[in-house]
Each structure stands twice: as C-alpha cells, then as structure tokens.
Amino acid sequence: MRTSTRRIQRGISLVEALIAFLVLSLGTLGMSKLQSHLRLHSDIARQRSEAVRIAQEDMESLRSFTSTTTEMNEHSYGDISSASATIAPSRERSGNTSFHVERSISEGNGFRTASVSVNWPDRLGHRQHVILESVIAGTPPRLSGALTLVQHLKPMRPVWDRSPAIPAQARNLGNGSSAFKPSETGTLAFVFDNASGLVTSRCDQVAATVRNSELDTAKLVDCTPMRGMLLSGIVRVSLDVPPDAAHPADAALLFDMNLTITGAGKPEMPICVTDAATRVVAYHCVIAPVAGRWSGRSSLVPRGWTLGTAATDRKVCRYSADQDGSGAIDSNAEHPNEYKDVDRSLMQQNFLIVRGNQPCPVASKGEAVFADLTTVQHQP
C-alpha cells in the first residue's frame, strides 16, 4: 500500500513581496509630499507675518507726521502720498523672498484713507499678498496728549438741573417736567421734559390770570400730548434817531411770526406766540416734526407797519454769528437764513428792526470778539 505525504509550504511568495514593497513606497512618497507641503506653508506663514509687519511699519510712518504744515525738517500731513518700494531678501526679512510694497492714498474731508499692500512670490512662484487699510486724520499726533490732561474745572451743570433748551421762566413741576406760558396773559402753556428739553404736551385752557411762577399740575388743563421743538428769540427795534414828539422812543413793533416748513414729512402747523414788552417782542414757536427733524425759514409778518427800503418802511436784520469759527454760518444754532435738518430746540434766534433806508449794523472787530453783535439783512 502506497502512502502519500503532504508537504507544508513556508515563507511568502514573490507577488506578496512586491505588493508589500509597493505599499511601503506609496507611504514613503506620501510622507515626502506631506513634508514638502509643511515646509511650503511654514514659509508662507513666516512670510505673511513679515509682510504684515512691513505694512504696519509703513502705516505707522504715515501716522507719525508731526504737523499739518511743513516746519523745518518735520514730516507734514501734506507729505502723505501714494508710493511703492521693493524690499530685497535678507536674513532679517525672511531671506528667501523679496517684498513689494504698494501704498495708495485717497483724499477725504479732513482725513485721508491709506491702503498698504505687500505682495511676494512664495516657494512655488505663486504671488501672495496682504492689505492693510486705515484712516489718517489731519490732526497732528502731538495734540493727542491733550486727551490725557487733568480736568481742573467742574463740568457744567444744566440750569436748575434741567435742559438749557427750556426757557428760564418755565416752572419746574417737580415730576421731571416744566411748564411754560409763552404769553403771561394767554391761555396756552407748553410742558417740557427736563432731561431732553423737548415739548411733551400743550395745554390750551390755562387760566389767563395764572403766571409762569404759579403753574402747577392742577392748573394745566386740556392738555394734548405732542413731541415738539422750541424755536425762540426776541425782536428789538432801533430806529437810530433821537426820541422826540415826532419820533418816540424805539417802541416795540407788533408782528406775527411765520414759519415756512420745507422738505418731506412736513410737521403740523407750527404754533407761534409773541409777547410784547416796551421795546422788544419775544416769540416762541413749537414745531412737531413727523420724522424728528424739520427744515424751513422764519420770517416776521408786520402788523401796522410795512417792509421796504424807504425811510418810512422797516427792515428786518438777523443776528447771526460764526460761533464755531468755520468761516460760514453753517450751523442751525448760528441763526442761518434757512434752517436745515433741525433736531433740537433753538434759543436766542434774535432779530433787529431798523429803518428801511438804513443798513443792518455790523459789529466792529473788537466788539465781535466778545458779543454776537453782527446782523445781516433778513427781510425784505
């Protein structure tokens, strides 16, 4: 009887060895590729950090101007301009590449917009870049120290702990509001919010015998809520002739105050009240704009006298002064010919009435320093 034996095979075949070698080669190739990418991104990160530093350095050099006009060897605000430069490779500046800096300056109203771009080629020759943008104000940096000066004066407080936009004659009601009668003998009163100075309601049936000093919540009847702003001032007369029988003292001239409102979202009809004294007439108008702002022009409507340029006529002059030193009457508080986008109460919007053949008086240079005495023709 024949017996067969089965041989046991040991080791690996050639095909298995080749497959293992292929897997090992692919892994090694992937590792080398990964290493190359890590090196490339490490370079870019280092170069980007250097590019940002270069851009910041250039931006800060723009901010370091010392004056708004050139003095001696100082850099001035006028020196700020567009420029470009190339920074060669060096060991201190990520030595394997060069950086190209482009500075662009655009003009604004009292400032300049600066844009600094830095670009460079990376290890593969691809262009990389960073951009910094900022605004350079026209104020010399050396003046910024004024912000740290110690304040020795106490801050100004509102008159009687309420908004200065509230007439001084108004009675504080003690509940966060004040009441005011534009005419002491009239029946109309306005209620103001002490904090904002805005008119919060009008009361139409206040007793005519009640004075401002006597107002209280019990005397304010028939009140209607509103949200209004006050426009007020005085109108005085100066006929510039010695008083005699034919020309009495400069007595007040009666008139109605007219407000012509312009623009979109016109408010309701403004409420204007005049209160005449011996030589002056005080006027108070309340405007309730729909959109929180109003634009328009104020004018006097004569009662018993005429506007014109003859000696028997009258001319209305407007007290108007450049209070902010801008060189123009460009603020509503400066009493312009026409108000634009008024968003708060306006006080001391005063007028002067002179003879029609006289010019509106202009203050001398010395007087104008201490008082707003200059007037300009308003009507006719």
LINFENNOR-V774917 format. One record per residue. N is the residue number from 1. PHI is phi in whole degrees, 0 to 359 (999 if undefined). BURIAL is 1 if it has 24 or more other C-alpha atoms within 12 Angstrom, else 0. D_LAST is the distance of its C-alpha to the last C-alpha in Angstrom with 1 decimal. Layout:
n=(N,N)
phi=(PHI,PHI)
burial=(BURIAL,BURIAL)
d_last=(D_LAST,D_LAST)
//
This chain:
n=(1,2,3,4,5,6,7,8,9,10,11,12,13,14,15,16,17,18,19,20,21,22,23,24,25,26,27,28,29,30,31,32,33,34,35,36,37,38,39,40,41,42,43,44,45,46,47,48,49,50,51,52,53,54,55,56,57,58,59,60,61,62,63,64,65,66,67,68,69,70,71,72,73,74,75,76,77,78,79,80,81,82,83,84,85,86,87,88,89,90,91,92,93,94,95,96,97,98,99,100,101,102,103,104,105,106,107,108,109,110,111,112,113,114,115,116,117,118,119,120,121,122,123,124,125,126,127,128,129,130,131,132,133,134,135,136,137,138,139,140,141,142,143,144,145,146,147,148,149,150,151,152,153,154,155,156,157,158,159,160,161,162,163,164,165,166,167,168,169,170,171,172,173,174,175,176,177,178,179,180,181,182,183,184,185,186,187,188,189,190,191,192,193,194,195,196,197,198,199,200,201,202,203,204,205,206,207,208,209,210,211,212,213,214,215,216,217,218,219,220,221,222,223,224,225,226,227,228,229,230,231,232,233,234,235,236,237,238,239,240,241,242,243,244,245,246,247,248,249,250,251,252,253,254,255,256,257,258,259,260,261,262,263,264,265,266,267,268,269,270,271,272,273,274,275,276,277,278,279,280,281,282,283,284,285,286,287,288,289,290,291,292,293,294,295,296,297,298,299,300,301,302,303,304,305,306,307,308,309,310,311,312,313,314,315,316,317,318,319,320,321,322,323,324,325,326,327,328,329,330,331,332,333,334,335,336,337,338,339,340,341,342,343,344,345,346,347,348,349,350,351,352,353,354,355,356,357,358,359,360,361,362,363,364,365,366,367,368,369,370,371,372,373,374,375,376,377,378,379,380)
phi=(999,266,251,253,250,261,276,271,271,239,87,241,274,295,296,297,294,294,296,298,295,294,299,297,293,296,298,295,296,296,295,293,294,298,297,295,295,298,294,295,291,295,297,297,297,294,291,295,298,292,295,297,296,295,295,295,298,291,296,291,294,289,287,272,299,256,203,275,229,292,230,56,255,284,281,241,300,291,283,291,207,290,198,213,199,242,255,290,298,204,294,286,245,48,303,266,204,243,245,250,253,238,249,239,240,236,274,235,272,87,207,229,266,248,232,246,247,238,232,200,272,276,300,266,89,281,279,248,204,228,227,243,233,201,243,252,283,277,273,302,302,295,278,295,296,297,292,260,294,287,276,266,271,286,297,290,253,299,296,53,57,212,301,291,282,268,306,298,284,296,266,286,276,82,241,89,219,226,243,212,258,300,238,300,263,273,247,261,224,245,251,251,277,297,282,268,80,279,280,256,195,239,239,263,237,283,301,294,277,278,268,302,292,254,292,208,298,289,272,268,240,55,263,240,297,200,227,231,239,264,236,215,177,233,235,247,242,218,274,59,222,297,292,209,297,280,232,294,305,295,283,296,255,282,198,249,270,244,242,261,270,240,87,283,63,298,283,295,306,300,258,240,230,247,222,271,244,292,242,228,235,268,234,222,240,243,246,246,290,290,259,86,219,216,227,162,221,261,206,263,252,298,234,91,211,236,267,172,248,275,297,274,269,231,237,258,253,251,293,211,224,281,285,264,70,279,89,208,273,240,238,299,291,275,61,283,296,219,279,226,52,287,235,205,289,237,247,56,266,265,230,226,255,234,295,297,266,256,282,291,293,238,291,289,299,293,290,295,292,257,211,274,262,284,235,228,292,247,215,285)
burial=(0,0,0,0,0,0,0,0,0,0,0,0,0,0,0,0,0,0,0,0,0,0,0,0,0,0,0,0,0,0,0,0,0,0,0,0,0,0,0,0,0,0,1,1,0,0,1,1,0,1,1,1,1,1,1,1,0,1,1,0,0,1,1,1,1,1,1,1,0,0,0,0,0,0,0,1,1,1,1,1,1,0,0,0,0,0,1,0,0,0,0,0,0,1,0,0,1,1,1,1,1,1,1,1,1,0,0,0,0,0,0,1,1,1,1,1,1,1,1,1,1,1,1,0,0,0,0,1,1,1,1,1,1,1,1,1,1,1,1,1,0,0,0,0,0,0,0,0,0,0,0,0,0,0,0,0,0,0,0,0,0,1,1,1,1,1,1,1,0,1,1,1,1,0,0,0,1,1,1,1,1,1,1,1,0,0,1,1,1,1,1,1,1,1,0,1,1,1,1,1,1,1,1,1,0,1,1,0,0,1,1,1,0,1,1,1,1,0,1,1,0,0,0,0,0,1,1,1,1,1,1,1,1,1,1,1,1,1,1,0,0,0,0,0,0,0,0,0,0,1,0,1,1,1,1,1,1,1,1,1,1,0,0,0,0,0,1,0,0,1,1,1,1,1,1,1,0,0,0,1,1,1,1,1,1,1,1,1,1,0,0,0,1,1,1,1,1,1,1,1,1,0,0,0,0,1,1,0,0,0,0,0,0,1,1,1,1,1,1,1,1,1,1,0,0,0,0,0,1,0,1,1,1,1,1,1,1,1,1,1,1,1,1,1,1,1,1,1,1,1,1,1,1,1,1,1,0,1,1,1,1,0,0,0,0,0,0,0,0,0,0,1,1,1,1,1,1,1,1,1)
d_last=(147.2,144.4,141.5,138.0,135.7,131.8,130.2,127.1,124.3,122.4,119.3,116.4,116.3,114.7,112.0,110.9,110.8,108.6,106.1,105.9,105.3,102.5,100.7,101.1,99.7,96.7,95.9,96.3,94.0,91.4,91.6,91.1,88.1,86.6,87.2,85.4,82.3,82.3,82.4,79.6,77.2,78.1,77.2,73.9,73.0,73.8,71.8,68.8,68.8,69.0,66.2,63.9,64.8,63.9,60.5,59.7,60.8,58.5,55.6,56.2,56.3,52.7,51.7,53.4,51.0,50.5,47.1,43.9,44.7,48.1,49.8,53.3,55.4,53.3,52.2,48.5,46.2,45.7,49.4,49.3,50.1,52.3,56.0,59.5,63.0,66.5,68.6,72.4,75.0,76.4,78.5,75.5,73.2,75.4,77.5,78.3,74.9,71.9,68.2,65.3,61.9,58.6,55.3,52.0,48.6,45.3,41.9,39.4,36.2,37.7,41.2,43.9,46.2,49.9,52.7,56.3,59.0,62.8,65.4,69.2,72.3,74.6,78.4,78.5,75.9,73.1,69.7,68.2,64.7,62.4,58.6,56.4,52.6,50.3,46.8,46.6,43.6,42.2,42.9,46.0,49.0,49.8,46.7,48.0,50.3,47.3,47.6,51.0,50.0,51.1,48.3,48.9,45.9,45.8,43.2,40.1,40.5,37.8,37.0,39.7,40.9,37.9,34.8,32.2,29.6,31.0,29.4,31.8,32.3,33.6,37.3,39.7,41.9,44.6,44.8,42.5,39.3,37.1,35.4,32.1,30.6,26.8,27.3,30.7,31.1,30.1,32.5,30.8,32.0,31.7,34.6,34.2,36.8,37.7,38.5,35.5,32.8,31.9,31.6,34.9,34.6,32.8,34.8,33.7,36.4,36.6,37.8,35.1,37.5,37.8,35.9,35.0,38.1,40.3,39.2,42.1,43.1,44.8,41.7,39.6,40.3,39.0,37.7,36.5,36.7,33.7,32.5,29.0,26.8,24.8,21.2,20.7,19.3,18.4,15.5,16.7,15.8,16.7,16.4,18.9,21.4,24.9,25.3,27.5,28.2,25.2,22.9,24.0,23.5,20.1,20.5,18.6,15.9,16.6,14.4,15.2,14.6,14.0,15.5,15.4,18.8,19.8,23.2,26.7,28.3,25.3,26.1,26.4,23.5,22.2,23.3,20.7,21.9,20.4,22.8,22.0,24.1,24.3,21.4,19.8,19.1,20.5,19.4,21.7,21.3,24.3,24.2,27.5,27.4,30.3,31.2,30.5,27.2,23.7,20.6,17.0,13.5,12.6,9.6,9.8,10.8,11.3,14.9,15.9,12.8,9.7,6.0,6.1,8.1,11.4,13.7,13.8,10.1,8.6,6.3,7.0,9.3,11.5,15.2,16.5,20.0,22.6,25.1,27.6,27.9,27.2,25.0,21.9,19.7,21.8,22.7,21.1,22.2,20.2,16.9,15.6,12.3,14.6,18.0,21.1,24.5,24.2,27.7,27.7,26.0,23.2,23.1,21.2,17.8,16.3,13.1,12.8,11.1,11.6,11.7,8.9,11.6,12.5,12.1,11.8,15.5,17.8,21.2,24.3,26.6,29.0,26.6,24.9,28.4,28.8,25.4,22.1,20.3,17.9,14.1,11.5,7.7,6.4,3.0,0.0)
//
